[in-house]
């Protein structure tokens, strides 16, 4: 049977905040436990445990009801699971990326700090400014003034203000499309004109591949037979055992004309390069064959979107320019997309090949910013992003905000100690006046800015790195040998030199992408290599950048543990 991979979530939480438990006071009991007499689990009885997000038991109960009652009272219940003692709850998809800032808060050496202290601490942990910007954490702490936060309080605030990410995949599930593409390619080859070693395999595939489907459905028995015969052929002809399962080493003396169909066949049977399941795809691809390099198979599209946190929920929403045949709510606040296919490089590696990374949200605005800067002009009020709602207040309004916080504190104290105090009325009137001033200022400022919200990962390098990290996780789960990316030569093969798109591709898929991949390599442990791609027509493209996973156990370990969403952030719990 074909093994399938699941589409991973975009974000995960590395850890949850757990308050420190104070050490017990006093001498304690002198009674010794007789382990021989103690019966923790009675015969015929079932006991239950509450497990944390890592699968470790944190508390045992005599009944499932008692365990679930515990969860209902615990503020971290959403991250805990109930299971039978001695068992572990089924593992859930943990997501590909994480916010280093959130985990840094949990790891802080102090339990409570002022807002400015938190800012200084996060800077000392190398949390990137763009992460502080995109999560709203930086602006939140600046606006907090002199207010102090415990770890638990700040994590709770973070989870409410930080954006939530989602990914929508479009593709055609199942091995049938890969096998159909393989058959079309081998049909173009005349076995008689090739090296007899190549011609023998090509002729066999030409004759046998039509049998793997009947009425459009896969005939697994026939596919398994082909795999067995191909393995035998590779062992007899080249002395290579288990070629379908293990792949081919670079040093193996095997022609590319054999490496390519062997790699595609391996992908179809799920041994290398696993397809996603039907439930992972929202629709069929919308742009297959458009501006893609000939020769790939298993074409897919990924759209990434975000949901703003509580501080930015009243900002405009964005209707992504590429619709991908999705309904408007599905593409709301999408900020970047990627188009990918499966390919075999010149060395026989099965790769996830990125045809395109593009942001309809950011590219026009970022281009306008660059052009205005180059011309020595200021960007017009309506040409940039819509005004953010979480921006730090001007000094005069910030003072009012601090006064408002002080009044609220006084009111809370009086309500708790002297709810009939005559001072409450006056404090309430003062609070109302300050609130009105702040709202009027906010309304006035809200009229400035464009109609597109300032989504995350604004510039090309940021969103290219973000996409690369996520696709590396896809490749790891799918048992690909790596992820390769289009370069300027590939992107410009059908464009005339000198045009805006032509020049744009030189920059975007040249130095900008290279920098993004260099950062992604450092974070994931995947080696950044150059490879070579060949089309069925014989075009050869060298200098293709590739994040290599083949034989890299360390990279697979890092990727499985989660990857920091931004460039910096330090090492967290052994992760990057």
Secondary structure, DSSP 8 states (H G I E B T S, - for coil): ----B----SB--S-----------S--------TTT--SS-TT---EEEE-TTS-EEEEESSHHHHHHHHHH-TTGGG-EEEETT---------SEE-HHHHHHHT-SSSEEEHHHHHHHHHHTT--HHHHHHTSHHHHHHHTTT-EEEHHHHHHHHHHHS-EEEEEEEE--STHHHHHHHHHHHHT--GGGS-HHHHHHHHHHHHHGGGGEETTEE-HHHHHHHHHHHHHHHHHHH--TTHHHH---TTS---HHHHHHHHHHHHHTTSSS--B-GGGEEES-SSTTSS--TT-EEEEEEEEEEE--GGGTTS---B-S--TT--HHHHBTEEEEEEEEEEE-TTS-EEEEEEEEE-TTTHHHHHHHHHHHHTT----TTTS-B--TT----HHHHHHHHHHHHHHHHHHHHHHH-TT-THHHHHHHHHHHHHHHHHHHHHHHTTSB-SS---SS-SHHHHHHHHHHHHHHHHHHTT-SEEEE--HHHHTTTS-TTSHHHHHHHHIIIIIHHHHHHHHHHHH--EEEEEEEE-TT--EEEEEEEEE-TT-HHHHHHHHH-EESSS----BTTB-
